Amino acid sequence: MPDGENQAAPDPSPGPNPETPDPGATPDALTPERAAELRRLAYETKNERQVWIFLGYFLFVIHIIAFVMIYAVRHAK
């Protein structure tokens, strides 16, 4: 007899399903502290994005200025 034929089937009894919420549990309420934290995180993300954009523009302009200066020095009489 092959080994797989005598294995027991898994227990079909209903158990706690982690996907269904507990009826006695309260939903994730938005407390004032949580709302303030979410506002702070959104503001921080916006500021961080603006800093990276500013840094990108700054580096781009610095390179343009450097290329213009190199061109001016090389073509000076």
Buried (B, 14 or more C-beta within 10 A) or exposed (E): EEEEEEEEEEEEEEEEEEEEEEEEEEEEEEEEEEEEEEEEEEEEEEEEEEEEEEEEEEEEEEEEEEEEEEEEEEEEE
